[in-house]
Amino acid sequence: MKLIALFFCFIFSFALMLITLLLMAPALFIQEMKKK
């Protein structure tokens, strides 16, 4: 049971990181485009 909880925790943190990257990437890309 503990292993499953650990697995879900890992997936959740990974998904959160992925979502953050997806949200941040366009903003950073736009900033780079504005500089040029």
HTML snippet that shows the backbone in 3Dmol.js (N, CA, C, O; Angstrom):
<script src="https://3Dmol.org/build/3Dmol-min.js"></script>
<div id="view" style="width:600px;height:400px;position:relative"></div>
<script>
const pdb = `
ATOM      1  N   MET A   1       0.838  -1.211   0.000  1.00  0.00           N
ATOM      2  CA  MET A   1       0.000   0.000   0.000  1.00  0.00           C
ATOM      3  C   MET A   1       0.871   1.259   0.000  1.00  0.00           C
ATOM      4  O   MET A   1       0.572   2.238  -0.683  1.00  0.00           O
ATOM      5  N   LYS A   2       1.943   1.209   0.773  1.00  0.00           N
ATOM      6  CA  LYS A   2       2.844   2.363   0.858  1.00  0.00           C
ATOM      7  C   LYS A   2       3.525   2.615  -0.487  1.00  0.00           C
ATOM      8  O   LYS A   2       3.766   3.760  -0.869  1.00  0.00           O
ATOM      9  N   LEU A   3       3.832   1.529  -1.198  1.00  0.00           N
ATOM     10  CA  LEU A   3       4.507   1.620  -2.485  1.00  0.00           C
ATOM     11  C   LEU A   3       3.622   2.328  -3.506  1.00  0.00           C
ATOM     12  O   LEU A   3       4.103   3.137  -4.299  1.00  0.00           O
ATOM     13  N   ILE A   4       2.336   2.022  -3.481  1.00  0.00           N
ATOM     14  CA  ILE A   4       1.373   2.645  -4.397  1.00  0.00           C
ATOM     15  C   ILE A   4       1.281   4.148  -4.126  1.00  0.00           C
ATOM     16  O   ILE A   4       1.249   4.953  -5.057  1.00  0.00           O
ATOM     17  N   ALA A   5       1.239   4.511  -2.863  1.00  0.00           N
ATOM     18  CA  ALA A   5       1.148   5.919  -2.481  1.00  0.00           C
ATOM     19  C   ALA A   5       2.397   6.671  -2.958  1.00  0.00           C
ATOM     20  O   ALA A   5       2.307   7.801  -3.440  1.00  0.00           O
ATOM     21  N   LEU A   6       3.547   6.035  -2.817  1.00  0.00           N
ATOM     22  CA  LEU A   6       4.813   6.624  -3.249  1.00  0.00           C
ATOM     23  C   LEU A   6       4.822   6.808  -4.767  1.00  0.00           C
ATOM     24  O   LEU A   6       5.302   7.815  -5.288  1.00  0.00           O
ATOM     25  N   PHE A   7       4.276   5.802  -5.461  1.00  0.00           N
ATOM     26  CA  PHE A   7       4.193   5.831  -6.919  1.00  0.00           C
ATOM     27  C   PHE A   7       3.312   6.974  -7.397  1.00  0.00           C
ATOM     28  O   PHE A   7       3.664   7.692  -8.333  1.00  0.00           O
ATOM     29  N   PHE A   8       2.158   7.138  -6.744  1.00  0.00           N
ATOM     30  CA  PHE A   8       1.241   8.216  -7.092  1.00  0.00           C
ATOM     31  C   PHE A   8       1.855   9.579  -6.803  1.00  0.00           C
ATOM     32  O   PHE A   8       1.662  10.528  -7.563  1.00  0.00           O
ATOM     33  N   CYS A   9       2.584   9.669  -5.718  1.00  0.00           N
ATOM     34  CA  CYS A   9       3.245  10.912  -5.330  1.00  0.00           C
ATOM     35  C   CYS A   9       4.274  11.310  -6.390  1.00  0.00           C
ATOM     36  O   CYS A   9       4.410  12.482  -6.738  1.00  0.00           O
ATOM     37  N   PHE A  10       4.999  10.299  -6.896  1.00  0.00           N
ATOM     38  CA  PHE A  10       6.006  10.521  -7.925  1.00  0.00           C
ATOM     39  C   PHE A  10       5.358  11.005  -9.222  1.00  0.00           C
ATOM     40  O   PHE A  10       5.838  11.950  -9.848  1.00  0.00           O
ATOM     41  N   ILE A  11       4.267  10.351  -9.619  1.00  0.00           N
ATOM     42  CA  ILE A  11       3.547  10.726 -10.841  1.00  0.00           C
ATOM     43  C   ILE A  11       2.987  12.135 -10.722  1.00  0.00           C
ATOM     44  O   ILE A  11       3.056  12.918 -11.669  1.00  0.00           O
ATOM     45  N   PHE A  12       2.431  12.460  -9.552  1.00  0.00           N
ATOM     46  CA  PHE A  12       1.834  13.775  -9.335  1.00  0.00           C
ATOM     47  C   PHE A  12       2.879  14.885  -9.432  1.00  0.00           C
ATOM     48  O   PHE A  12       2.648  15.909 -10.073  1.00  0.00           O
ATOM     49  N   SER A  13       4.018  14.677  -8.797  1.00  0.00           N
ATOM     50  CA  SER A  13       5.086  15.684  -8.829  1.00  0.00           C
ATOM     51  C   SER A  13       5.649  15.837 -10.245  1.00  0.00           C
ATOM     52  O   SER A  13       5.997  16.938 -10.670  1.00  0.00           O
ATOM     53  N   PHE A  14       5.732  14.718 -10.963  1.00  0.00           N
ATOM     54  CA  PHE A  14       6.230  14.735 -12.335  1.00  0.00           C
ATOM     55  C   PHE A  14       5.263  15.480 -13.255  1.00  0.00           C
ATOM     56  O   PHE A  14       5.680  16.276 -14.097  1.00  0.00           O
ATOM     57  N   ALA A  15       3.967  15.213 -13.084  1.00  0.00           N
ATOM     58  CA  ALA A  15       2.930  15.871 -13.881  1.00  0.00           C
ATOM     59  C   ALA A  15       2.909  17.375 -13.594  1.00  0.00           C
ATOM     60  O   ALA A  15       2.750  18.193 -14.501  1.00  0.00           O
ATOM     61  N   LEU A  16       3.073  17.718 -12.325  1.00  0.00           N
ATOM     62  CA  LEU A  16       3.075  19.125 -11.915  1.00  0.00           C
ATOM     63  C   LEU A  16       4.242  19.866 -12.572  1.00  0.00           C
ATOM     64  O   LEU A  16       4.090  20.995 -13.040  1.00  0.00           O
ATOM     65  N   MET A  17       5.403  19.219 -12.599  1.00  0.00           N
ATOM     66  CA  MET A  17       6.588  19.799 -13.208  1.00  0.00           C
ATOM     67  C   MET A  17       6.372  19.977 -14.714  1.00  0.00           C
ATOM     68  O   MET A  17       6.770  20.985 -15.298  1.00  0.00           O
ATOM     69  N   LEU A  18       5.733  18.976 -15.328  1.00  0.00           N
ATOM     70  CA  LEU A  18       5.467  19.011 -16.762  1.00  0.00           C
ATOM     71  C   LEU A  18       4.519  20.149 -17.110  1.00  0.00           C
ATOM     72  O   LEU A  18       4.735  20.868 -18.086  1.00  0.00           O
ATOM     73  N   ILE A  19       3.465  20.313 -16.307  1.00  0.00           N
ATOM     74  CA  ILE A  19       2.482  21.377 -16.519  1.00  0.00           C
ATOM     75  C   ILE A  19       3.151  22.744 -16.357  1.00  0.00           C
ATOM     76  O   ILE A  19       2.902  23.667 -17.133  1.00  0.00           O
ATOM     77  N   THR A  20       3.999  22.855 -15.339  1.00  0.00           N
ATOM     78  CA  THR A  20       4.699  24.118 -15.089  1.00  0.00           C
ATOM     79  C   THR A  20       5.581  24.476 -16.286  1.00  0.00           C
ATOM     80  O   THR A  20       5.632  25.633 -16.704  1.00  0.00           O
ATOM     81  N   LEU A  21       6.276  23.470 -16.835  1.00  0.00           N
ATOM     82  CA  LEU A  21       7.131  23.699 -18.002  1.00  0.00           C
ATOM     83  C   LEU A  21       6.309  24.122 -19.207  1.00  0.00           C
ATOM     84  O   LEU A  21       6.706  25.009 -19.963  1.00  0.00           O
ATOM     85  N   LEU A  22       5.151  23.476 -19.382  1.00  0.00           N
ATOM     86  CA  LEU A  22       4.280  23.804 -20.510  1.00  0.00           C
ATOM     87  C   LEU A  22       3.722  25.215 -20.396  1.00  0.00           C
ATOM     88  O   LEU A  22       3.514  25.893 -21.403  1.00  0.00           O
ATOM     89  N   LEU A  23       3.482  25.653 -19.161  1.00  0.00           N
ATOM     90  CA  LEU A  23       2.958  27.003 -18.946  1.00  0.00           C
ATOM     91  C   LEU A  23       4.053  28.063 -19.049  1.00  0.00           C
ATOM     92  O   LEU A  23       3.815  29.171 -19.529  1.00  0.00           O
ATOM     93  N   MET A  24       5.241  27.712 -18.597  1.00  0.00           N
ATOM     94  CA  MET A  24       6.351  28.657 -18.581  1.00  0.00           C
ATOM     95  C   MET A  24       7.022  28.803 -19.953  1.00  0.00           C
ATOM     96  O   MET A  24       7.446  29.897 -20.326  1.00  0.00           O
ATOM     97  N   ALA A  25       7.115  27.705 -20.694  1.00  0.00           N
ATOM     98  CA  ALA A  25       7.798  27.704 -21.988  1.00  0.00           C
ATOM     99  C   ALA A  25       7.276  28.776 -22.952  1.00  0.00           C
ATOM    100  O   ALA A  25       8.081  29.520 -23.511  1.00  0.00           O
ATOM    101  N   PRO A  26       5.956  28.883 -23.167  1.00  0.00           N
ATOM    102  CA  PRO A  26       5.463  29.920 -24.084  1.00  0.00           C
ATOM    103  C   PRO A  26       5.812  31.332 -23.631  1.00  0.00           C
ATOM    104  O   PRO A  26       6.147  32.180 -24.458  1.00  0.00           O
ATOM    105  N   ALA A  27       5.739  31.591 -22.346  1.00  0.00           N
ATOM    106  CA  ALA A  27       6.054  32.917 -21.806  1.00  0.00           C
ATOM    107  C   ALA A  27       7.528  33.255 -22.050  1.00  0.00           C
ATOM    108  O   ALA A  27       7.861  34.374 -22.442  1.00  0.00           O
ATOM    109  N   LEU A  28       8.394  32.288 -21.818  1.00  0.00           N
ATOM    110  CA  LEU A  28       9.827  32.497 -22.045  1.00  0.00           C
ATOM    111  C   LEU A  28      10.111  32.674 -23.531  1.00  0.00           C
ATOM    112  O   LEU A  28      10.946  33.488 -23.927  1.00  0.00           O
ATOM    113  N   PHE A  29       9.400  31.896 -24.348  1.00  0.00           N
ATOM    114  CA  PHE A  29       9.562  31.973 -25.797  1.00  0.00           C
ATOM    115  C   PHE A  29       9.151  33.350 -26.322  1.00  0.00           C
ATOM    116  O   PHE A  29       9.825  33.927 -27.176  1.00  0.00           O
ATOM    117  N   ILE A  30       8.046  33.863 -25.802  1.00  0.00           N
ATOM    118  CA  ILE A  30       7.551  35.189 -26.198  1.00  0.00           C
ATOM    119  C   ILE A  30       8.551  36.273 -25.792  1.00  0.00           C
ATOM    120  O   ILE A  30       8.802  37.214 -26.544  1.00  0.00           O
ATOM    121  N   GLN A  31       9.114  36.127 -24.597  1.00  0.00           N
ATOM    122  CA  GLN A  31      10.103  37.105 -24.128  1.00  0.00           C
ATOM    123  C   GLN A  31      11.321  37.126 -25.052  1.00  0.00           C
ATOM    124  O   GLN A  31      11.851  38.188 -25.377  1.00  0.00           O
ATOM    125  N   GLU A  32      11.755  35.931 -25.468  1.00  0.00           N
ATOM    126  CA  GLU A  32      12.906  35.829 -26.374  1.00  0.00           C
ATOM    127  C   GLU A  32      12.586  36.445 -27.726  1.00  0.00           C
ATOM    128  O   GLU A  32      13.442  37.085 -28.336  1.00  0.00           O
ATOM    129  N   MET A  33      11.373  36.258 -28.195  1.00  0.00           N
ATOM    130  CA  MET A  33      10.958  36.800 -29.488  1.00  0.00           C
ATOM    131  C   MET A  33      10.876  38.330 -29.439  1.00  0.00           C
ATOM    132  O   MET A  33      11.188  39.013 -30.415  1.00  0.00           O
ATOM    133  N   LYS A  34      10.455  38.846 -28.296  1.00  0.00           N
ATOM    134  CA  LYS A  34      10.328  40.303 -28.141  1.00  0.00           C
ATOM    135  C   LYS A  34      11.700  40.985 -28.135  1.00  0.00           C
ATOM    136  O   LYS A  34      11.837  42.122 -28.585  1.00  0.00           O
ATOM    137  N   LYS A  35      12.702  40.287 -27.624  1.00  0.00           N
ATOM    138  CA  LYS A  35      14.063  40.840 -27.566  1.00  0.00           C
ATOM    139  C   LYS A  35      14.612  41.079 -28.971  1.00  0.00           C
ATOM    140  O   LYS A  35      15.307  42.067 -29.210  1.00  0.00           O
ATOM    141  N   LYS A  36      14.299  40.172 -29.902  1.00  0.00           N
ATOM    142  CA  LYS A  36      14.861  40.236 -31.248  1.00  0.00           C
ATOM    143  C   LYS A  36      14.176  41.265 -32.128  1.00  0.00           C
ATOM    144  O   LYS A  36      14.547  41.428 -33.291  1.00  0.00           O
TER     145      LYS A  36
END
`;
const viewer = $3Dmol.createViewer("view");
viewer.addModel(pdb, "pdb");
viewer.setStyle({}, {cartoon: {color: "spectrum"}});
viewer.zoomTo();
viewer.render();
</script>
